Structures are given as C-alpha cells and as structure tokens.
Amino acid sequence: MPCAISGCSAPSTSSVSDSIGPAGAKHVPHTNSAVPAPTDSDRGSGASSLTSSSGAVSVRCAVAAAKARASVPSASVSEDFLRALRARHPGLREALSADAKVTAAYRGERHEFRSRLDAAGQMVRLAWVSDAFLAQALYRAKARLQALGVPLLPRVAHRLAMALAQVSIGDPVVVQPGVYIVHGQVVIDGTVEIGSGTTIAPWVTIGLRAGDYQGATIERNVSIGTGAKVIGAVRVGEGATIGANAVVVDDVPAGATVVGVPARVP
C-alpha cells in the first residue's frame, strides 16, 4: 500500500515485473515486507489475514500522516489571511443600499431613496420580487456575520442563497457595493474581487484553475454576459464587456469586448 510516510514503503517496479511469470503460469503476488505472507497455519484464513495486515499498515500510515500535519504551523497564517480578507468587505448597510439602488435602476424602478426607512422598504420589496437580490442580501449578511465571528448563521445564509436562487458566492469573494446580479444560477468562488457597477447575467461562473485558489479581479462597470466563464487569476479591466458563453482565461483590457472560446477581442 503506497504511503509517503517513513516506514510505509511502496512496491518497486521490479516487484511488478517479478510477479509476471511465463504464459500459463499461476500468478503469485509479490510479497511486500510491510505485509507478511500467510503461513501454512494461516491458509484457512487466506485473504482475511492479508486484509487485516493491510488494515494495520493503513492505520500506521494515517497516524503518521496526522502527526506530520499537526507539526505544520498553518493555523495562524490562515487566521491572519481571513482577518485581512474580511476587513476588505464593505459595510452591510452601505453595500445593501448601493445594491438596491442599482438593482432598482436596471429594473426601471424608482432608485432614489428618500430616507433610511424608505431604503429598508425598497430592499425588502426587491428581495421579494428578485431572487437574485435576495441571494445577494444573504451573501452580504453572511460576510458581516463572519466578520463578527458569529458561528453557524453564515452557513445558514449561504445555504439559503443557494436553495432560493441558485447563487453561490464563496467566503473569500469580495463584492464591492453596487453590483447587479440579473438572475440566479451564478457561481463565484476563490479570492475574487468584483468592482462596483458590474453586471452579472445568469449562468455565469467566476472560478478557479485546478490547484490555484487565486481567482479573478473584475474591475468597475464590467458587463458579464449570460453563460460566460471567467477562470483563474485573470484581470478584467474597467468597462470591459464579456460576451455570452465566452470563456475568459487571459486578462481583458479596459473597455474591450471579448467573445468566444477562449475569449478574444473580435
């Protein structure tokens, strides 16, 4: 059984070749030194004795791996990163008010609020008529609760956003105030930042490359069309337009329009 921990050796390539006999010969598996071969007295137990020995090796490997992980001082780095990230989130009231104004404006509705009470009423109304705005408000609440260190409730808010609008915005994502999500079915994850004035259409994914947690930077007033994908640590310049179903894997200049797979300036 392969294991990277000292004391758990993996079989060599020579052991594989040795176990292959001439044509018609009975196959005799190579015996690894970490797993003792059954003796004559063990013949009755057969595969069960080999399985129990393999299980013992697995347990030793798991214990050694756990000890190795425990010796890595990564917790403080993670906490510092999360603390700095949460400090970049805008205030809840400021963000919700700006989101409500831009959402109402795009919907052709009154978007100038007369008072805080009027603004609160408009937010409740928009959350009732727009599943995307409701999910956005839940994301804002989740980010604020995480910044305050409140347990459990951020997960509840995240699950509600996914269940009610199919909008999943990951914990490391920073969305500046005044972003308009047209409808649901949106996935954003990784260390992504989205600037004010950005419009995100349905079925958009802003995600990661495998093995790299650094996501995209979307500058101000960017328009992302239906079904578009923005993958990896790319930068989309201010005022750029990403066409429907485009797949962005490289930086997009400010003011440019990109289409196609991969996305290019036409």
C-alpha positions, 0 to 999 in steps of 0.5 A, a space after each residue: 500500500 503506497 504511503 509517503 510516510 517513513 516506514 510505509 514503503 511502496 512496491 518497486 517496479 521490479 516487484 511488478 515485473 517479478 510477479 509476471 511469470 511465463 504464459 500459463 503460469 499461476 500468478 503469485 503476488 509479490 510479497 511486500 515486507 510491510 505485509 507478511 505472507 500467510 503461513 501454512 497455519 494461516 491458509 484457512 484464513 487466506 485473504 482475511 489475514 492479508 486484509 487485516 495486515 493491510 488494515 494495520 499498515 493503513 492505520 500506521 500510515 494515517 497516524 503518521 500522516 496526522 502527526 506530520 500535519 499537526 507539526 505544520 504551523 498553518 493555523 495562524 497564517 490562515 487566521 491572519 489571511 481571513 482577518 485581512 480578507 474580511 476587513 476588505 468587505 464593505 459595510 452591510 448597510 452601505 453595500 445593501 443600499 448601493 445594491 438596491 439602488 442599482 438593482 432598482 435602476 436596471 429594473 426601471 424602478 424608482 432608485 432614489 431613496 428618500 430616507 433610511 426607512 424608505 431604503 429598508 422598504 425598497 430592499 425588502 420589496 426587491 428581495 421579494 420580487 428578485 431572487 437574485 437580490 435576495 441571494 445577494 442580501 444573504 451573501 452580504 449578511 453572511 460576510 458581516 456575520 463572519 466578520 463578527 465571528 458569529 458561528 453557524 448563521 453564515 452557513 445558514 445564509 449561504 445555504 439559503 442563497 443557494 436553495 432560493 436562487 441558485 447563487 453561490 458566492 464563496 467566503 473569500 469573494 469580495 463584492 464591492 457595493 453596487 453590483 447587479 446580479 440579473 438572475 440566479 444560477 451564478 457561481 463565484 468562488 476563490 479570492 475574487 474581487 468584483 468592482 462596483 457597477 458590474 453586471 452579472 447575467 445568469 449562468 455565469 461562473 467566476 472560478 478557479 484553475 485546478 490547484 490555484 485558489 487565486 481567482 479573478 479581479 473584475 474591475 468597475 462597470 464590467 458587463 458579464 454576459 449570460 453563460 460566460 466563464 471567467 477562470 483563474 487569476 485573470 484581470 478584467 479591466 474597467 468597462 470591459 464587456 464579456 460576451 455570452 458563453 465566452 470563456 475568459 482565461 487571459 486578462 481583458 483590457 479596459 473597455 474591450 469586448 471579448 467573445 468566444 472560446 477562449 475569449 478574444 477581442 473580435 
